[in-house]
Amino acid sequence: METDIREINLQQPAEFEQWRQFLAGLGIANFTANEVDPVDETIGIFVGNQLVATGSSSENVLKYIGVSHTADGNGAYFNQIVSTLLTNLGQRGIFHVFVFTKPQYSASFQHVGFQEIVHSDSAAFLETGPTSINDYLAAIPKVAGPSSAIVMNANPFTRGHRYLVEEAAKQSQHVYVFVVSTDKSLFNTQERFEMVQAGTADLPNVDVVAGGDYLVSYATFPAYFLKTDKNRVRYQTTIDALIFKERIAPALTIKTRYLGTEPQSETTNVYNEVLEKVLPPTVQVKIIPRKQTDGKVISARDVRMAIKDDRLADLSALVPETTATFITNHKATLQERIRKGMKIDGN
Amino acid sequence: MEIKQTAMDGTLESSDIQITVSKGTNGVQIDLTSDVQERFGAEIKQTIAAVVADFGLENVNVKAVDQGALDCVIKARTITALQRALGTNAEPAWEVL
């Protein structure tokens, strides 16, 4: 029987149904729009009309890899699927590629050049390409003695973020502030990084560093950037927390992670709960109550709303002067992004 | 000559090798994954290193994922990946062939 490899169009109901049934038969069960819609490409190997292997990619993440156990005696279909996806991504300039998979498939991915970053009881997270987490860690400035860490998206950097950094800096010898690198927020990655740098420049024991692909990134934690259900968040945050605990903290001698309470975001709340459960005793977790102004917590979302509604006079209560200056200077660009449909009501 | 961009050639299928080359700062670094690493790892790396040397490159990172490729395949894949990375794939590399 002739074998061919071709694209599967998930927008076509018949093709979607064949694909879904094939994967469901392999125990893959999540076909919600949140998971399926971000998929950029799906390919399948067919013997006649029968699907025997499939795989998809979403940005730099491989998803929905499934191979019929009976048809794939020596892993040939698996290798062909992964190989084709990597070649296609390479043609779009994407060489650093991640995969979430079940722990029992980690070895198959390692066999085709992936390296495992971490695994939990229910999932493994691997990467391949010209750079790795070791290169990322090597590029971060090292300091002697214990450090603390804060991870923030800072969309934008508010007085609340500033308060959290200040408290951590008072209580610690040295603080790393990791700024989330995924570019899916109103303020782009470079803008957020610059605002955090400007807003903490007066604190000598604070280093601002990029979170890269390893901290609350689209690869490790897509649920942060998509509206999604609680269980999904819990599962993904566990991987994110493990990367921090097992790879990042030991390399940078981070002993404490500071978190802010988050009364307004369900996702961040679940994330905080998971961090408290996973990180200790390797990394101590300290929770700092949210800073309030006039009896109300400071929220980056309120800042974004003020920009949308052109209420810049309200900003000084919410953001440090450095951020206010940045917003005033870039008001037109930011409002244009909102008009063009950038979502601003998220975390 | 200098690597302009990351580039890849080859597949993960049986008897092939997938070569990814990218900018390096620390000499010629070859990272090899292979089932036959123990018996043939040194030879595979040597074949790749020889091609890199023919191109006159001093700093480059090579990631090689081998599925039992023959020497000539390793050489061909490395040449193509390097030419793509150098932006010279329109012209044959006579001096290397």
Interface residues (C-beta under 8 A of the other chain):
Chain A: N74 A76 N79 Q80 V82 S83 T84 L86 T87 G90 G93 F95 Q110 H111 V112 G113 T128 G129 P130 T131
Chain B: Q5 T6 A7 M8 T11 L12 E13 S14 Q18 T20 V21 S22 T33 D35 N61 K63 V65 Q67
